[in-house]
Amino acid sequence: MRNLKPILLVEDNPKDVELTLAALEKCQLANDIDVARDGAEALDYLYRRGRHEARNTPDPVVVLLDLKLPKINGLEVLEKLKSDPAMRQMPVVMLTSSREERDLYRSYDLGVNAFVVKPVDFYEFYSAIKDLGMFWGILNEPPPARV
């Protein structure tokens, strides 16, 4: 049986958090969904620092990362993860409202695994999140756990 890892959602907009959680729940994923509200909290979660120091769950199967975050933005979080040999294999999906080419190029330059523009329409957003959850939570084979 496959050992299910959590999904980390890094999002500061409460409405987007609520919609994303509802869409992922609709997929009936067995993965836990953990939420970080800014880039600093995301790094604390991933590096088990601060209030996440005692986290005893495995690393996430995927990080759904907003681009524009308070404290440390999504590109800075991505750069930190992909430059760290211990974290670089962790799949990261940039989930953003930005359609700017420079954000797209920079994200791929830094090693993002996918770049998804959040649909404005409620049903399209909901559908996109469900598809992401199904792919990254069930279909994609994640890298082996760190030793």
GULONU-785044 format. One record per residue (C-alpha): z, y, x negated; residue number from 1. Coordinates in Angstrom, 3 decimals. Layout:
BEGIN
((Z,Y,X),NUM)
...
% end
This chain:
BEGIN
((0.000,0.000,0.000),1)
((-0.867,3.452,-1.206),2)
((2.076,5.607,-2.238),3)
((1.666,8.829,-0.291),4)
((2.245,12.034,-2.155),5)
((2.967,15.340,-0.443),6)
((0.424,18.107,0.060),7)
((1.487,21.506,-1.273),8)
((0.343,24.461,0.809),9)
((0.675,27.795,-1.005),10)
((0.218,30.506,1.609),11)
((1.992,33.786,2.332),12)
((0.527,34.497,5.795),13)
((2.880,32.977,8.408),14)
((0.077,32.565,10.976),15)
((-2.125,30.729,8.473),16)
((0.831,28.514,7.548),17)
((1.436,27.708,11.208),18)
((-2.243,26.962,11.914),19)
((-2.631,24.877,8.776),20)
((0.448,22.804,9.538),21)
((-0.715,22.254,13.128),22)
((-4.191,21.181,11.985),23)
((-2.809,18.813,9.362),24)
((-0.407,17.360,11.916),25)
((-3.360,16.719,14.232),26)
((-4.880,14.533,11.488),27)
((-1.801,12.323,11.755),28)
((-1.454,12.334,7.999),29)
((1.577,10.488,6.765),30)
((1.806,12.886,3.795),31)
((4.645,15.381,3.826),32)
((3.477,18.991,3.723),33)
((5.502,21.289,1.487),34)
((5.002,25.055,1.689),35)
((5.402,27.698,-1.008),36)
((5.146,31.337,0.138),37)
((4.003,32.914,-3.140),38)
((2.634,32.008,-6.538),39)
((6.009,32.124,-8.269),40)
((7.495,29.694,-5.745),41)
((4.472,27.404,-6.160),42)
((4.993,27.252,-9.927),43)
((8.733,26.707,-9.465),44)
((7.930,23.827,-7.078),45)
((5.367,22.247,-9.415),46)
((7.491,22.649,-12.540),47)
((10.719,21.720,-10.729),48)
((12.443,24.998,-11.531),49)
((14.834,27.223,-9.608),50)
((15.589,25.940,-6.122),51)
((13.071,23.112,-6.678),52)
((14.821,21.863,-9.811),53)
((16.222,18.832,-8.005),54)
((12.959,17.981,-6.198),55)
((12.660,14.213,-6.303),56)
((9.302,13.851,-4.570),57)
((6.138,13.008,-6.497),58)
((3.720,15.733,-7.495),59)
((1.366,16.723,-4.677),60)
((-1.832,14.832,-3.950),61)
((-3.515,18.245,-3.639),62)
((-2.548,21.904,-3.805),63)
((-4.059,24.084,-1.053),64)
((-3.847,27.452,-2.796),65)
((-4.415,30.872,-1.280),66)
((-6.106,33.327,-3.606),67)
((-4.248,36.511,-2.733),68)
((-0.551,35.800,-3.064),69)
((2.455,38.002,-3.790),70)
((4.199,37.901,-7.190),71)
((1.667,35.632,-8.948),72)
((-1.820,35.417,-7.435),73)
((-3.744,32.204,-6.822),74)
((-6.001,32.625,-9.860),75)
((-2.961,32.976,-12.129),76)
((-1.376,29.862,-10.596),77)
((-4.663,27.971,-11.026),78)
((-5.013,29.137,-14.641),79)
((-1.482,27.988,-15.442),80)
((-2.028,24.545,-13.905),81)
((-5.435,23.886,-15.409),82)
((-4.369,25.014,-18.893),83)
((-1.400,22.632,-18.891),84)
((-2.338,19.096,-19.999),85)
((0.428,17.702,-17.792),86)
((-0.952,19.444,-14.676),87)
((-4.687,19.847,-15.222),88)
((-5.688,16.697,-13.290),89)
((-3.864,17.782,-10.154),90)
((-6.511,18.606,-7.501),91)
((-6.463,22.231,-6.398),92)
((-8.391,23.610,-3.435),93)
((-8.703,27.389,-3.283),94)
((-8.261,28.241,0.388),95)
((-9.065,31.889,0.808),96)
((-10.517,34.599,2.994),97)
((-12.375,36.030,-0.019),98)
((-16.139,35.737,-0.042),99)
((-16.460,37.617,-3.328),100)
((-18.648,35.860,-5.875),101)
((-16.389,36.898,-8.740),102)
((-13.483,34.987,-7.084),103)
((-15.704,31.945,-6.627),104)
((-16.951,32.008,-10.219),105)
((-13.514,32.700,-11.674),106)
((-11.969,29.865,-9.645),107)
((-14.547,27.357,-10.891),108)
((-14.268,28.691,-14.448),109)
((-10.552,27.966,-14.272),110)
((-11.138,24.425,-12.979),111)
((-10.635,24.557,-9.218),112)
((-11.731,21.353,-7.475),113)
((-13.019,23.052,-4.316),114)
((-13.348,26.572,-2.945),115)
((-13.075,26.928,0.821),116)
((-13.459,30.227,2.675),117)
((-11.108,30.278,5.652),118)
((-13.164,30.521,8.822),119)
((-12.232,33.488,10.999),120)
((-12.776,31.574,14.233),121)
((-9.642,29.681,15.300),122)
((-11.417,26.410,16.095),123)
((-13.504,26.501,12.929),124)
((-10.365,27.174,10.869),125)
((-8.587,24.319,12.595),126)
((-11.532,21.981,12.002),127)
((-11.857,22.979,8.337),128)
((-8.176,22.290,7.685),129)
((-8.370,18.929,9.443),130)
((-11.362,17.988,7.296),131)
((-9.550,19.086,4.131),132)
((-6.486,17.087,5.116),133)
((-8.494,13.966,5.832),134)
((-10.463,14.199,2.592),135)
((-7.687,15.107,0.160),136)
((-4.875,13.277,1.929),137)
((-6.688,10.030,2.714),138)
((-10.193,9.640,1.282),139)
((-9.894,11.118,-2.207),140)
((-8.408,8.877,-4.879),141)
((-5.883,11.040,-6.740),142)
((-5.280,10.806,-10.487),143)
((-2.600,8.317,-11.484),144)
((0.968,9.540,-11.600),145)
((2.114,11.128,-14.812),146)
((4.074,8.905,-17.139),147)
% end
